[in-house]
C-alpha cells in the first residue's frame, strides 16, 4: 500500500504521468467537464469532500508552478480566493474568464470533481519541475 497521502489510485496515476507544463484541474460539483477530459469524481455529498481538502491532498505530490483561477472568484467567492492564496502564497496566479476556464479543461490531464458547493471553486494547476 502507498505510504504517501494521495491514496486515490486515479489521482496518483495522473500525477505520476504529468510532466512540466501539464495541467490538472480540481473543481466544484457543478463544473461541466468536456467529454474528452478524464473526470475523477470524488463527490459524495454536499461539501464532501471539500475543494480545499482535495487541493491540499494533491499538493502533497504535485509540484505546481502556476495556477489559473476564474476572474469571477474575486467578487463571487473571495473567501475561497483567500484560502487558495494562503495555501499557495508563492505560486503565480493567472485570472481568466470562467468561460475560458471551462474551455481550458480540454487541455487538462484530468478534472477532479469535489463535493464543493460554492461558486467558482475551480482551479487549474500547471505542473512544475522539482529540479
Secondary structure, 3 states (H helix, E strand, C coil): CCCCCCCCHHHHHHHHHCCCCCEEEEECCCCCCCCCCEEEECCCECCECCHHHHHHHHCCCCCEEEEEEECCHHHHCHHHHHHHHHHCCCCEEEEECHHHHHHHHHHCCEEEECCCCCCCCCEEEEECCCC
